[in-house]
């Protein structure tokens, strides 16, 4: 028992406890950041399916387009969703403003 009490009062043991506590803080911070990143990424992916946009880089002009095909199977049925087209137009407008 005396050896255990002697070890508990040793400076190296006290420093070790501080290092472990600091390590736990770092791990907790990493877990929080990972949770925020995954939450943000999940929502971004879900929203991307709803309003996907193609943005072509390297051209001397701004080019954006909806990220979908022609949708010939629903043409003329009144069920098409214009959200992707509107998102592409909004992005083009935003890029034009920042480019000027």
Backbone bond lengths (Angstrom), bond angles and torsions (degrees), N, CA, C in turn:
res aa  C-N    CA-C-N  psi(-1)  N-CA   C-N-CA  omega(-1)  CA-C   N-CA-C  phi
1 X - - - 1.449 - - 1.528 110.90 -
2 X 1.298 116.16 -36.74 1.462 120.79 179.40 1.524 110.53 -63.14
3 X 1.343 117.10 -36.23 1.467 120.56 179.44 1.541 110.83 -66.70
4 X 1.337 117.36 -37.72 1.455 121.38 178.38 1.520 110.37 -64.71
5 X 1.333 117.17 -43.84 1.469 120.83 178.47 1.522 110.56 -66.22
6 X 1.310 116.63 -36.11 1.460 120.20 178.17 1.530 110.39 -65.85
7 X 1.333 117.36 -40.83 1.456 121.99 178.61 1.530 110.79 -65.57
8 X 1.327 117.93 -40.37 1.464 122.05 -178.76 1.522 111.92 -65.37
9 X 1.307 117.96 -26.99 1.459 121.40 -179.59 1.523 112.21 -91.63
10 X 1.292 118.16 -3.10 1.459 122.43 -177.62 1.530 110.22 -73.97
11 X 1.346 117.68 139.95 1.464 122.42 -177.96 1.528 112.78 -61.98
12 X 1.320 117.08 -37.75 1.465 120.17 -179.52 1.523 110.41 -63.07
13 X 1.318 116.64 -38.49 1.462 121.12 179.09 1.522 110.40 -65.73
14 X 1.313 117.25 -41.61 1.470 121.18 178.32 1.527 111.28 -63.54
15 X 1.339 116.15 -41.60 1.468 119.64 178.06 1.519 110.48 -65.06
16 X 1.334 117.01 -38.22 1.460 121.44 179.20 1.528 110.50 -61.15
17 X 1.308 117.60 -41.91 1.466 121.59 178.30 1.531 109.79 -62.14
18 X 1.333 117.41 -40.58 1.462 121.09 177.56 1.519 112.10 -64.89
19 X 1.318 116.80 -39.92 1.466 120.86 178.97 1.530 110.21 -65.17
20 X 1.325 117.12 -42.39 1.467 120.89 178.61 1.533 110.28 -63.00
21 X 1.322 117.00 -42.88 1.468 120.46 179.34 1.529 110.87 -63.33
22 X 1.327 117.23 -41.71 1.465 121.10 178.07 1.528 110.71 -65.24
23 X 1.319 116.97 -39.55 1.461 121.35 177.21 1.520 111.43 -61.76
24 X 1.320 116.53 -40.26 1.475 119.52 177.88 1.518 111.42 -63.85
25 X 1.342 116.93 -37.84 1.468 120.28 177.66 1.530 110.31 -63.31
26 X 1.323 116.33 -43.45 1.463 120.41 -179.90 1.527 110.56 -63.23
27 X 1.328 116.88 -44.71 1.462 120.63 179.28 1.523 110.85 -62.51
28 X 1.316 117.59 -41.92 1.469 120.49 178.17 1.527 111.36 -62.73
29 X 1.343 116.36 -40.23 1.472 119.34 177.82 1.521 111.10 -64.86
30 X 1.324 116.84 -41.38 1.466 120.34 178.02 1.527 110.81 -62.29
31 X 1.319 116.78 -40.46 1.463 119.84 178.75 1.520 111.29 -64.01
32 X 1.326 117.32 -40.05 1.465 120.45 178.56 1.524 111.19 -64.47
33 X 1.338 116.55 -45.13 1.454 120.53 -179.92 1.525 110.43 -63.75
34 X 1.323 117.27 -42.63 1.463 121.02 179.23 1.522 110.70 -62.40
35 X 1.323 117.05 -39.89 1.465 120.55 179.13 1.527 110.43 -64.36
36 X 1.329 117.34 -44.79 1.464 120.63 178.51 1.526 110.91 -62.24
37 X 1.334 116.43 -43.35 1.459 120.53 -179.61 1.521 110.91 -62.35
38 X 1.321 116.99 -46.47 1.459 120.20 -178.84 1.523 111.70 -65.23
39 X 1.334 116.84 -39.04 1.463 120.27 178.19 1.522 110.42 -63.39
40 X 1.321 116.31 -47.17 1.462 121.10 -179.63 1.526 110.47 -62.96
41 X 1.313 116.40 -44.29 1.458 120.68 -178.47 1.522 111.29 -65.31
42 X 1.316 116.95 -40.78 1.463 120.40 179.49 1.523 110.70 -60.60
43 X 1.326 116.83 -46.75 1.466 119.98 179.60 1.519 111.00 -65.95
44 X 1.323 118.09 -38.53 1.464 120.47 179.45 1.523 110.99 -63.58
45 X 1.321 116.38 -41.12 1.467 119.80 179.16 1.531 110.28 -66.08
46 X 1.313 116.93 -43.81 1.459 119.78 179.24 1.531 111.77 -62.51
47 X 1.317 116.53 -41.16 1.463 120.09 178.80 1.521 111.62 -70.61
48 X 1.323 116.90 -31.34 1.465 120.19 179.75 1.519 111.17 -63.85
49 X 1.325 117.19 -33.64 1.458 119.19 177.63 1.528 111.09 -67.71
50 X 1.325 116.59 -30.07 1.459 120.05 -179.11 1.523 111.84 -80.06
51 X 1.327 116.78 -38.52 1.470 120.50 -176.87 1.514 110.00 -136.32
52 X 1.312 117.21 65.75 1.459 120.80 179.34 1.516 111.59 -74.48
53 X 1.332 115.92 143.15 1.463 121.69 -177.92 1.521 108.97 -133.35
54 X 1.326 117.11 134.95 1.460 122.19 168.51 1.518 107.92 -94.62
55 X 1.323 115.62 137.32 1.454 121.08 -179.83 1.516 106.19 -133.19
56 X 1.317 117.53 113.63 1.460 121.95 -177.26 1.517 109.09 -89.73
57 X 1.317 115.58 123.48 1.468 121.07 -179.76 1.525 110.08 -98.85
58 X 1.309 116.31 159.68 1.455 121.51 174.34 1.519 114.54 87.03
59 X 1.308 118.22 2.30 1.465 120.96 177.86 1.527 109.01 -94.24
60 X 1.325 117.77 156.23 1.472 119.35 178.73 1.527 112.54 -76.00
61 X 1.324 117.12 -0.25 1.465 121.63 178.39 1.528 108.45 -135.39
62 X 1.321 115.19 165.05 1.467 120.70 -179.52 1.519 108.72 -83.03
63 X 1.340 116.30 129.71 1.468 120.70 177.96 1.518 109.28 -133.86
64 X 1.320 115.99 114.66 1.459 121.99 173.38 1.524 107.78 -126.10
65 X 1.319 116.42 153.90 1.465 120.53 177.44 1.521 108.93 -155.24
66 X 1.326 117.36 156.91 1.466 120.09 176.73 1.527 109.78 -63.84
67 X 1.302 116.02 147.56 1.463 121.40 -178.30 1.528 109.71 -94.66
68 X 1.321 115.88 67.93 1.459 120.61 176.26 1.514 108.51 -161.44
69 X 1.289 116.21 172.39 1.458 120.97 -179.06 1.512 112.22 -84.83
70 X 1.317 116.09 -158.96 1.459 121.49 -175.88 1.520 113.05 -82.51
71 X 1.312 118.64 -18.90 1.464 123.72 178.34 1.517 111.84 58.38
72 X 1.317 116.34 44.35 1.474 120.59 -179.91 1.529 112.38 -60.15
73 X 1.320 116.46 -27.53 1.466 119.33 -177.77 1.529 113.10 -69.38
74 X 1.343 117.48 -21.13 1.470 119.27 179.50 1.523 112.18 -112.94
75 X 1.313 117.17 4.80 1.470 120.74 -177.95 1.531 110.07 -60.90
76 X 1.327 116.27 133.64 1.452 122.03 176.66 1.519 114.59 78.91
77 X 1.327 118.28 3.61 1.464 120.99 -178.70 1.527 113.10 -97.69
78 X 1.321 117.08 -7.53 1.460 120.39 179.37 1.517 114.31 73.52
79 X 1.321 117.71 21.76 1.461 119.88 -178.78 1.532 112.30 -114.18
80 X 1.319 117.64 1.16 1.464 120.88 -179.04 1.529 110.46 -67.80
81 X 1.313 115.67 148.57 1.462 122.56 -179.97 1.528 108.58 -111.04
82 X 1.311 117.52 125.07 1.464 122.21 -175.62 1.524 113.11 -91.38
83 X 1.324 119.16 6.55 1.463 120.99 -175.25 1.523 112.99 -59.00
84 X 1.332 118.32 -41.78 1.465 120.58 -179.92 1.522 111.36 -64.22
85 X 1.315 117.28 -41.08 1.465 120.90 178.89 1.526 110.57 -64.96
86 X 1.313 116.30 -44.08 1.468 119.94 178.55 1.523 111.12 -63.73
87 X 1.332 117.27 -39.52 1.465 120.70 177.99 1.531 110.42 -64.71
88 X 1.333 117.93 -39.21 1.465 121.49 177.95 1.527 110.55 -64.21
89 X 1.322 117.04 -40.92 1.464 120.49 178.49 1.530 111.67 -66.97
90 X 1.339 116.32 -40.12 1.472 119.87 177.52 1.529 110.86 -63.29
91 X 1.340 116.91 -42.20 1.463 119.80 178.64 1.520 110.56 -63.83
92 X 1.321 117.94 -43.06 1.468 120.96 178.70 1.530 110.74 -60.28
93 X 1.308 116.61 -41.52 1.471 120.90 178.46 1.521 111.10 -63.70
94 X 1.334 115.77 -43.81 1.464 120.38 179.38 1.537 110.73 -64.18
95 X 1.323 117.06 -42.30 1.463 120.52 179.00 1.528 111.01 -65.05
96 X 1.334 116.89 -38.24 1.467 120.12 178.95 1.521 110.77 -63.84
97 X 1.316 116.74 -39.04 1.467 120.45 178.92 1.515 111.62 -65.35
98 X 1.334 116.91 -42.45 1.464 119.48 -176.82 1.521 111.97 -76.75
99 X 1.318 117.29 -21.45 1.454 121.37 179.93 1.527 111.39 -78.60
100 X 1.302 117.33 -29.35 1.478 121.67 -175.57 1.506 112.31 -73.56
